[in-house]
Amino acid sequence: MFVTEIPNSEYAPFYANYINKGGVLSLLSGLEQGMINTKSFFETIPEDKLEYRYAEGKWTIKEILQHLIDTEHVFVYRALRFARQDKTPLPGFEQDDYVLASVANRRTRDQLLNDYLDLRESTIALFSSFSKKMLEQIGVASHAEMSVRAIGFILIGHEKHHIDIIKERYL
């Protein structure tokens, strides 16, 4: 399964930027490579930068990592529901509220990275279990249709997006 196989109708226009960052790897390879790259990237950030904000009201690097974790939890839940043909529309989530409630800055880099790695391994296992038909299932979340396979590539691109922001604005 490659990102080029996903028609625009399987995700809201808002997600196009993430989908386009999906790259040329297959879905599973992209999730696996993303895990390796993300772990390596966050391990190289100097300790004194982890709680840095480039402007008032912006997230710290720890909060960004927690945001990646929280978003993956939410999107993987959506993928499971859609793969199992649950047609119940799912609400959106308020990412800023999640970050504030997460108290990510009280956690260590190792704690956050361990949570991330455990979750990504679980994500890979779940997506590995999906048949082609399951990956093509469509559901509704945040008032927009999306497929299971689009969710996987959104996760890959979302991660790349935030790493690019950290490189540009934090380091």
ChimeraX attribute file (.defattr): number of C-alpha atoms within 10 A of each C-alpha:
attribute: neighborCount
match mode: 1-to-1
recipient: residues
	/A:1	14
	/A:2	17
	/A:3	21
	/A:4	13
	/A:5	9
	/A:6	16
	/A:7	10
	/A:8	14
	/A:9	12
	/A:10	19
	/A:11	24
	/A:12	15
	/A:13	12
	/A:14	9
	/A:15	18
	/A:16	15
	/A:17	13
	/A:18	21
	/A:19	24
	/A:20	15
	/A:21	18
	/A:22	27
	/A:23	17
	/A:24	12
	/A:25	14
	/A:26	15
	/A:27	23
	/A:28	19
	/A:29	14
	/A:30	22
	/A:31	24
	/A:32	18
	/A:33	14
	/A:34	19
	/A:35	20
	/A:36	12
	/A:37	15
	/A:38	18
	/A:39	15
	/A:40	12
	/A:41	12
	/A:42	20
	/A:43	13
	/A:44	8
	/A:45	16
	/A:46	9
	/A:47	12
	/A:48	7
	/A:49	13
	/A:50	19
	/A:51	15
	/A:52	16
	/A:53	15
	/A:54	14
	/A:55	10
	/A:56	6
	/A:57	7
	/A:58	12
	/A:59	19
	/A:60	21
	/A:61	25
	/A:62	24
	/A:63	25
	/A:64	20
	/A:65	25
	/A:66	23
	/A:67	21
	/A:68	16
	/A:69	20
	/A:70	18
	/A:71	18
	/A:72	23
	/A:73	16
	/A:74	12
	/A:75	18
	/A:76	23
	/A:77	14
	/A:78	23
	/A:79	29
	/A:80	17
	/A:81	20
	/A:82	25
	/A:83	24
	/A:84	13
	/A:85	13
	/A:86	16
	/A:87	13
	/A:88	11
	/A:89	16
	/A:90	17
	/A:91	12
	/A:92	12
	/A:93	12
	/A:94	8
	/A:95	12
	/A:96	13
	/A:97	9
	/A:98	15
	/A:99	20
	/A:100	12
	/A:101	9
	/A:102	15
	/A:103	12
	/A:104	21
	/A:105	18
	/A:106	9
	/A:107	13
	/A:108	13
	/A:109	19
	/A:110	11
	/A:111	11
	/A:112	18
	/A:113	20
	/A:114	13
	/A:115	14
	/A:116	22
	/A:117	17
	/A:118	11
	/A:119	18
	/A:120	20
	/A:121	13
	/A:122	13
	/A:123	23
	/A:124	19
	/A:125	12
	/A:126	13
	/A:127	21
	/A:128	12
	/A:129	11
	/A:130	17
	/A:131	10
	/A:132	12
	/A:133	9
	/A:134	19
	/A:135	22
	/A:136	18
	/A:137	21
	/A:138	24
	/A:139	25
	/A:140	20
	/A:141	19
	/A:142	12
	/A:143	12
	/A:144	18
	/A:145	14
	/A:146	24
	/A:147	23
	/A:148	28
	/A:149	26
	/A:150	30
	/A:151	22
	/A:152	26
	/A:153	27
	/A:154	24
	/A:155	26
	/A:156	26
	/A:157	24
	/A:158	21
	/A:159	26
	/A:160	19
	/A:161	14
	/A:162	16
	/A:163	19
	/A:164	12
	/A:165	12
	/A:166	17
	/A:167	11
	/A:168	9
	/A:169	10
	/A:170	17
	/A:171	12
